[in-house]
Amino acid sequence: MAHFKKKQSGTSQEIPTTSMPDIIFILLIFFMVVTVLREVELLVRQDLTDAENIERIEEKRLVSYIYVGPQVVAPGVYGDTRVQVDDALVDPNDFRAIQNVMRQRRTDEPRLIVSLRVDYESEMGIVSDIKQELRLADALRINYSTRRAEGATEL
């Protein structure tokens, strides 16, 4: 019997890797651009009320959030009602900090919308005090954030 010998080709079967660093760099930039990082760590509980007629804000960059709710002491344990702006709790005896922060933001962005994210068990007296400070800061465009109730319509 004759043994057949397979003819070896002289070409290499390797994948070219010269452009691999460029591809990795482009992918890295792409993921850095499209990734959205959470900006605020909530220090208060946010269990919003339901609403039937709601309106969506299209330009999210114009919105500045104020969070009102029971302070999270430990997982599942809540304290007194507190106000949070950005990552900091506001001193309950001095809400002028809200006025100062919102006045600066209103100077930076005249079309600023302040969105109050108020827990359903929060005291309305605190919300009224916040609204007074917002008036003094000339931040008059106020929005109340809610959850969509079942069967709710969007305006």
ABEGO torsion letter per residue (X at the ends): XBBBBBBBBABBABBBAAAAAAAAAAAAAAAAAABBBBABBBABBBBBBBBABBBBBABAAABBBBBBEBBBABBGBBBBBBBBBEABBBBAABAAAAAAAAAAAAAABAABBBBBBBBAABBAAAAAAAAAAAAAAGBABBBBBBBBBBGBBBX
